[in-house]
Amino acid sequence: MRIGAHVDPAEPLAEAAARGADLIQFFLTDPQAWTDPKDREDAEAIRTAEIDVYIHAPYRINVASSNNRIRIPSRKLLFSHAAGAAKVGAKGLIVHGGHVEKADGLDAGFDNWRKTFAYAAEQGGFATPVLIENTAGGDNACARRFDNLARLWDAIGDYEVGFCLDTCHAHAGGEDLLDIVDRVKAITGRIDLIHANNSRDGFDSGRDRHDNMTSGEIDPELIVAVIRAAGAPALVETPGGAEGQGADITYLRERLA
């Protein structure tokens, strides 16, 4: 079972070594900016390393939006980051499920996702597999509640799209971790990556605040059980830098052995 961490993008391979990580995730640009990624001098080193790489798309991306000034730049940014992720040999580009401005706009939001994948298919597909991640908050979110996730997958499931399950987001979003793998796979047919995070807040809080394995509101053995049931690689996006994340990786690795 491969376990890793989200790391600072400056020297991701060194960050991986400091944590004893089997895989890493990082941003290619400022996650809050509308910025296309630039070529990295270490791209070949990352691409040829014995470390699996995942790229997280900017938080700004929201292709579900009905606002053209958000949706169209979001679609372009998703394409450019998929291309940038391919240059470092990434196995997946993780992007949040997004949201719509009004509750009665969810059908349009799901269709905007469909249009995004349809357009990509016409262009030969995304340069890197896109993994949609469940989110923690928002009443009009496309991938917080699993009833909406099912509606999203009804719209996009015929395309090449993967899924990233975040345990903190699920807990904070009001989805029980006990049988979550079966429920997700019944919708998506797959789980490609686990974001193994504890939560600083209670169940259904709607708050996206990650915590270390043994410090949060989630029983850490539930997180272990989710990883084991999913059979997917996992990475932590937890606080504490190399020390805190290294301890989380060790905790998970020991219990998954």
N, C-alpha and C positions, 0 to 999 in steps of 0.2 A: 504494500500500500504506500503510494508516494504522497509525502506530506511536505508542505512548504509554507511560504509566507508572502504577503504583499510587502514590497521593499521600496526604498528610495531609488529613483531611476538613475542617479548619478553614476553609481558603480554597482549594478545589480548582481554581478557574479561574486564580488567581494561580500556583498550583503548576504548572499545565499550561503557562502562558506562560513560566515560568522554565526549563522543560525543552524548550520547543519541541514539545510533545506534541500529537498529533492526537486522542488519546483519553485518558481517565483512568478510573481505578478507585479507589474508596475505600470505607471502612466507614461505615455510618450510625450505629453505636454502638460501644462498647467490644467488640472481637471476642471477648473472653473472658467476656462477661456475658450473662445471660438478660434482655436489655433490648429492648423494642419501640422503634423509631425515633420520634423527635419530628419535627414539622414544622420545616423549615429556612427561615430568612428569605431565603436566597438561592436557594430552589427554582426560582423563575421564571427567574432569571438563568442558572442551570445548564441548565434545560430549553430555553432559547432560544439558548444559546451554540452556536457552530459547532464544538463539541467533542463527540465521542461519549462517552457516559458508561456505565460499568458499575459495579455495586455488588457488593461481596464480602459474602456472608452471614457471620454470626459463626461462629467455629470450633467453638463449643459444639454446633451443630446436628448431630444424628446420628439421622435418622429411621429408620435401619436397626436401631437397638438393640432388643433384646428387653425392655429395662428400661422399664416404663411411665413411670417418673419422668424418663427421658431422652427417650424417643421422643415422648410426647405434647406436652411443652413444645417439643421441637424442631420438630414439625409446626406448632404455633401460631406459633413464631418465624419459620419459613420464610414463612408467609403474611403476617405483619406486615411483614417486610422486603421482600417482593415488592411490597406496597402502598406502602411508603416509597420503594422504588426507582422506582415508577411516577410518584411526585410530582416526581422530578427528571428524568424523561424517560429513564430508563436503558434501554439496549438489552438488558440481561441481568442476571440475578442469579446470581452464581457461588457454588456450594455444593460442599463436599467430599463425596466419595462415601460417607464414613462407614464404620463397621465394626460387627462383632458381637462379643459377649463370648466366644464359643466357636466353634471351627472348624466344628463340626457345626450351627451356627446360621445359616450363610450363606444357605441357601434361605429361611429365615424373614426374614432381613434384606432379601433381594431382594423378597420379597413385601410387606414393610413399605414399601419404596419404591413398589411398585405401588399399594398402598392409599393412599399419599399423593397420587399423581397421579390416582387414581380419585376420591378425595374432592374434589380441586381441580376436576376436570372436572364433577362434580356441582354445584359452586358457580359454574360459568362459567369456570373456568380461573384460573391465577395472574395477578395484575395485571401482572407482568413475566415475560418468558420466563426459565425456570430452566435454567441451564447447569451440568451436573454436571462436576466437575473430578477428574481422576485424582490419586491421592495417592502419597506417597513410601514410607510405612512401614506396618507392621502385617501380621501373618500372616493376620489375619481381616478384611482390608479388602475392601470391595466394588468398589473401582476402582483398586487398585494393579496387580495382574496382569491382563493383558488376557483371560485365560481367565475370570476372574471378571467383568470388564467385560462380556464377551459374555453371561454369565448374567444380569447386571443388565439389559442391554438387551433380552434376551428377555422380561423381566418388564415393562419400562416403555416399550419402543420404540413401542407403538401410541399413546402419548400425545404431547403437544407438549412435548418435552424436547430441549434442546441439549447440546452438549459443549464443554468448555474443556480444551485440552491444555496441560499444564505440562511444559516440557522438563526442568527440574531434577527434578521428581517422577518423570518417566518413567525418566530415567537412574538416579536413586537407587533407584527401585522395581524395577530390573532389566529394563527394556524398552529395546531398542536403538533409537536415533534414526534409523538408516539408512533403514529402510523404514516408519517408524512411521505416517506419514500414511495410506498405503495400508491398513495393518493396522487403524487406528482407523476409517477410513471403511467398511471391510468389516464392522465391527461396528455402528457408529452411523449410518452413511450421511452423516455431517456433522462438520465442525469449525467451531464458531462463533467461537472466540477462541483465540489462543495466548498463554500466559504464557511469555514468552521469557526464561528464566533459566538462567544457568550454575550449576554446582554446586561447592560447596567439598569435596565428598566423592566417593569412587570409585563405580564402577558397582555397583548392587545393594546399596548401603550401608544403605538404609532410612532415611537421614538427610535431613531437609528443611532444608538450609542453602543458601540462594541465594548466588550470586556474580555479579560483573560479567562482561560478555561475554568479555573477554580475560584474565580472572584465574582461571577455574575449571578443573575437570577435564574439561569437555566441549570438544571442538574447536568454536570459535564458528562456523565455517563450516557445521557440522552444524545449528546452530540457525537460521542463515540459510536453509539448504536446507529445513528443516521449514516455516518461514514461507512460503517461495516455493511449496512443493508444496501446502500447505494452502489458500493463497489467502485466508486469513482475516486480520482485523486482529490486531495483536499488541501486548502491553504488557509492560514489564519491571517486575519486583518485586525490584529489585536494590539493594544498599546504596550509600551515598555521597550521598544527598540529591539536590538538583537538579543538582549537578556530576556525580556518578557516573552517575545515570540519564540525564542529558542526553548524556553521552559514549556511553552504551550506545545511546540512540536514534539518535544520529548514526552510529555504527558500523553499525547495522542498516540505516538509511536509505540510506547510501552503497552498501552491498553489494546492496541490493534494487532499486536504481535501474535 
